């Protein structure tokens, strides 16, 4: 599998252009880096404005049988219907940034009503209990990855040049903690957080569940880990990232679950990380560790822990500003401003 090429010559030319803008060199900090990053990936010294698509993948988790969440599994389906009606945080942010949004049922336990705003692509109604056995078969995991790829392809064909994956799945912080621990080598105590709001005793129990799952798969090859302790929505997000990289379209990685999916995608194709920007640092334990393992540096820290792709959507205006500044500022020459070397 080969990801798309990144044009280093274009990036160098974009940086040279930045140095000619009417400001001290480097004065816009990471905004300059972001503009040149997009230039290299679009193959244009002056990159196009961003047209974003957000895909929220939803699935349930059998590990909820272990009492690891503050909310019951039924909330997954209820929130999917809320997404479909336009009432969730990610809907508000998508409207604000004029992004298209798709809601994908890849593994919700409950039957959902037929709605034009829900993509019914269910592989199975939720995963099995990962503490006791494989969350899903490898064929089911592969099917979820393929769904993520399909959703990304459709978005790109419809004109998106920036992709964001969001998640919905009660129990998915437990699955994500398992993935992050396994792929980073960190211990559950460092990675497991409070998820949707469990107390300290609940967190200790969750650490035990993650530790048991990791012990169960200690002899598994990395290629099998996603099916053993992952989630259907996490696998779909991994496929979404893989297709974006194959198609040469950047992605913005959201929070804890998104970073776990990114780590899973990297196991399949290490080049996928070259097409990723990290949006923010989640309040969930272990997110910063996952980003470090991915080689990504977050752009903001607003103490968020919502998921849905919300943190990633929030920084799109910031990315747009970076590109606009790069494209629209005058140079020292055409702005008739004396450069420091002039």
C-alpha positions in Angstrom: 0.0 0.0 0.0 1.4 3.4 -1.0 0.3 6.8 0.2 0.2 9.7 -2.2 3.4 11.8 -2.7 4.2 15.0 -0.9 5.9 17.7 -2.9 9.0 18.9 -1.0 10.0 21.3 -3.8 6.6 23.0 -3.5 6.9 23.2 0.2 10.3 24.9 -0.1 8.9 27.3 -2.6 6.0 28.1 -0.3 8.4 28.8 2.6 10.4 31.1 0.3 7.1 32.9 -0.4 6.4 33.2 3.3 9.7 34.9 3.8 8.7 37.6 1.2 5.5 38.5 3.0 5.2 41.9 4.7 6.0 40.7 8.2 9.1 39.6 10.2 10.2 36.1 9.1 8.5 33.6 11.3 6.2 36.1 12.9 3.1 34.1 12.3 4.6 31.0 13.9 2.8 27.7 13.3 0.4 29.4 10.9 3.3 29.7 8.4 4.1 26.0 8.9 0.4 25.0 8.4 0.2 27.0 5.1 3.4 25.4 3.7 2.2 21.9 5.0 -1.0 22.3 2.9 1.0 23.6 -0.1 3.2 20.5 -0.2 0.2 18.2 0.0 -1.9 20.1 -2.6 1.1 20.5 -4.9 0.5 24.3 -5.1 2.6 27.1 -3.7 -0.6 28.9 -3.0 -2.9 26.2 -1.6 -6.7 26.2 -2.2 -9.1 27.1 0.5 -10.3 24.1 2.5 -13.6 22.3 1.7 -14.1 20.0 4.7 -16.1 16.8 5.1 -16.8 15.3 8.5 -17.8 11.7 8.9 -19.1 10.5 12.3 -18.8 6.7 12.6 -21.0 5.0 15.3 -20.8 1.6 16.9 -21.5 -0.1 20.2 -19.1 -2.0 22.5 -19.7 -5.3 24.3 -17.2 -4.3 26.9 -20.0 -2.1 28.4 -21.1 -5.4 30.0 -18.2 -4.8 32.4 -19.7 -1.5 33.7 -17.0 0.7 32.4 -19.2 3.7 31.3 -21.2 6.3 33.0 -23.9 6.0 30.3 -25.8 2.9 29.0 -25.2 1.6 25.4 -28.6 2.9 24.3 -27.2 6.4 24.3 -25.2 5.5 21.1 -28.3 5.1 19.1 -30.0 8.1 20.7 -27.0 10.3 19.8 -26.9 9.0 16.2 -30.5 10.1 15.9 -29.5 13.5 17.4 -26.7 13.8 14.8 -29.2 12.9 12.1 -31.6 15.7 13.3 -28.8 18.2 13.4 -28.8 18.8 17.2 -25.3 17.8 18.4 -22.2 19.8 18.9 -20.6 18.5 15.7 -23.7 19.6 13.7 -23.3 23.2 15.0 -19.6 23.2 14.1 -20.2 21.7 10.7 -22.7 24.4 9.9 -20.3 27.1 11.1 -17.4 25.9 8.9 -19.7 25.0 6.0 -18.6 21.4 6.1 -20.6 18.5 4.8 -21.4 15.9 7.3 -22.2 12.2 7.1 -23.4 9.9 10.0 -22.4 6.3 9.5 -23.9 3.4 11.4 -21.2 0.8 11.2 -22.1 -1.1 14.4 -24.9 0.4 16.5 -26.5 -2.2 18.6 -30.1 -0.9 18.2 -32.0 -0.7 15.0 -32.1 2.8 13.7 -34.9 4.4 11.7 -34.4 4.8 8.0 -33.3 8.4 7.6 -31.7 10.1 4.7 -29.1 11.6 7.1 -27.9 8.2 8.3 -25.7 5.9 6.2 -26.8 2.4 7.2 -23.6 0.4 6.8 -23.8 -1.9 9.8 -21.2 -4.7 9.9 -22.7 -6.2 13.1 -24.8 -4.9 16.0 -21.9 -3.9 18.3 -18.7 -5.7 19.2 -18.2 -8.6 21.7 -16.8 -8.1 25.2 -13.1 -7.5 24.5 -12.1 -8.4 28.1 -13.2 -12.0 27.5 -12.5 -12.5 23.8 -12.1 -10.9 20.4 -14.2 -7.8 19.9 -14.9 -8.9 16.3 -13.5 -11.3 13.7 -10.8 -10.1 11.3 -13.3 -10.3 8.4 -15.7 -8.0 10.3 -12.8 -5.6 11.1 -11.8 -5.6 7.5 -15.4 -4.8 6.4 -15.4 -1.8 8.8 -12.1 -0.6 7.4 -13.5 -0.9 3.9 -16.6 1.2 4.9 -14.3 3.9 6.2 -12.5 3.9 2.9 -15.7 4.1 0.9 -17.0 7.0 2.9 -13.7 8.9 2.4 -13.7 8.2 -1.4 -17.3 9.5 -1.7 -16.4 12.7 0.1 -13.3 13.3 -2.0 -15.2 12.6 -5.2 -17.8 15.2 -4.0 -15.0 17.8 -3.7 -13.7 17.6 -0.2 -10.0 18.5 0.2 -9.9 18.1 4.0 -11.4 15.1 5.9 -12.3 14.8 9.6 -13.4 11.5 11.3 -15.7 11.7 14.3 -16.9 8.9 16.6 -19.9 7.9 18.7 -19.9 4.7 20.7 -20.5 4.3 24.4 -17.5 2.3 25.7 -15.1 3.3 23.0 -12.6 5.0 25.3 -12.0 1.5 26.8 -11.3 0.0 23.4 -9.2 3.0 22.5 -7.2 2.7 25.7 -6.4 -0.9 24.8 -5.2 0.1 21.3 -3.1 3.0 22.6 -1.5 0.9 25.3 -0.6 -1.8 22.9 0.7 0.4 20.1 2.7 2.8 22.4 3.8 0.4 25.1 2.3 2.6 27.8 0.7 1.0 30.9 -3.1 1.2 31.4 -2.6 3.5 34.5 -1.1 6.1 32.2 -3.6 5.9 29.4 -7.0 5.1 31.0 -9.1 8.2 31.8 -12.6 8.9 33.1 -14.3 8.7 29.7 -17.7 10.2 29.8 -17.5 10.8 33.6 -16.8 7.8 35.7 -15.5 8.3 39.3 -12.1 7.3 40.6 -13.4 3.8 41.6 -14.8 3.4 38.1 -11.5 4.4 36.6 -9.6 1.8 38.6 -12.1 -0.9 37.5 -11.6 0.3 33.9 -7.8 0.0 34.3 -8.3 -3.6 35.4 -10.5 -4.3 32.3 -8.0 -2.9 30.0 -5.1 -4.7 31.7 -7.0 -8.0 31.4 -7.7 -7.4 27.7 -4.0 -6.6 27.1 -2.9 -9.7 28.9 -5.3 -11.8 26.8 -3.8 -10.5 23.5 -0.2 -10.5 24.7 0.9 -13.0 22.1 -1.2 -11.5 19.2 0.5 -10.0 16.2 0.0 -6.2 15.9 -2.1 -6.9 12.7 -4.7 -8.7 14.8 -4.9 -6.1 17.6 -7.6 -3.9 16.0 -10.0 -6.8 15.7 -9.2 -8.2 19.1 -9.7 -5.0 21.2 -10.9 -2.3 18.8 -14.3 -1.1 17.8 -16.2 -1.1 14.5 -16.3 2.7 14.4 -12.6 2.8 15.3 -11.8 0.4 12.4 -13.9 2.5 10.0 -12.0 5.6 11.1 -8.8 3.9 10.4 -10.0 3.0 6.9 -11.1 6.6 6.4 -7.6 7.8 7.3 -5.9 5.2 5.0 -8.1 6.2 2.0 -7.4 9.9 2.6 -3.6 9.3 2.5 -3.9 7.1 -0.6 -5.9 9.8 -2.3 -3.6 12.6 -1.2 -6.1 14.4 1.0 -5.1 15.7 4.4 -7.0 14.8 7.6 -7.4 16.5 10.9 -7.2 14.1 13.8 -9.6 14.7 16.7 -9.2 13.4 20.2 -8.6 10.2 22.1 -10.6 7.8 20.0 -9.4 9.4 16.7 -5.8 9.0 17.8 -6.3 5.4 18.6 -7.8 4.9 15.1 -4.8 6.8 13.7 -2.4 4.4 15.5 -4.3 1.5 14.1 -4.1 2.9 10.6 -0.3 3.4 11.0 0.0 -0.3 11.7 -1.4 -0.9 8.2 0.5 1.9 6.4 3.2 4.0 8.2 2.9 6.8 5.6 -0.6 7.7 6.7 0.8 10.0 9.5 2.3 12.3 6.8 -1.3 13.3 5.9 -2.4 14.1 9.5 -2.7 17.3 11.5 -3.5 17.0 15.2 -6.3 19.4 16.3 -6.1 19.5 20.1 -5.0 17.8 23.3 -7.9 16.0 24.9 -8.5 15.9 28.6 -8.7 12.1 28.3 -5.6 10.4 29.8 -3.2 9.1 27.3 -4.2 11.3 24.4 -0.9 13.3 24.5 1.0 10.0 24.6 -0.8 8.8 21.5 -0.1 12.0 19.7 3.6 11.8 20.6 3.7 8.2 19.2 2.1 9.5 16.0 4.7 12.3 15.7 1.9 14.9 15.8 1.8 18.2 17.7 -1.7 19.6 18.6 -2.7 23.1 17.6 -4.8 24.0 20.6 -5.7 22.9 24.1 -9.2 23.8 25.2 -9.6 21.0 27.8 -12.1 19.2 25.5 -13.2 15.6 25.7 -16.4 15.4 23.7 -15.4 13.4 20.6 -17.6 13.5 17.5 -14.8 15.2 15.6 -15.6 18.4 17.5 -12.0 19.5 18.3 -11.0 18.9 14.7 -13.9 20.9 13.3 -13.1 23.7 15.7 -9.6 24.4 14.2 -10.7 24.5 10.5 -11.2 28.3 10.7 -7.6 28.5 12.0 -6.4 26.4 9.1 -8.3 28.6 6.7 -6.7 31.7 8.2 -3.3 30.2 7.7 -3.9 29.6 4.0 -5.6 33.1 3.5 -2.6 34.9 5.1 -0.2 32.9 2.9 -2.1 33.6 -0.2 -3.4 37.2 0.3 -0.7 39.1 2.1 1.4 41.5 0.1 5.1 40.8 -0.5 7.8 43.3 0.3 8.1 44.0 -3.4 4.5 44.4 -4.5 3.6 46.1 -1.2 6.4 48.6 -1.6 7.7 47.8 1.9 11.4 47.8 2.6 12.7 44.3 3.7 15.2 44.0 6.5 17.8 43.3 3.8 16.6 46.0 1.5 
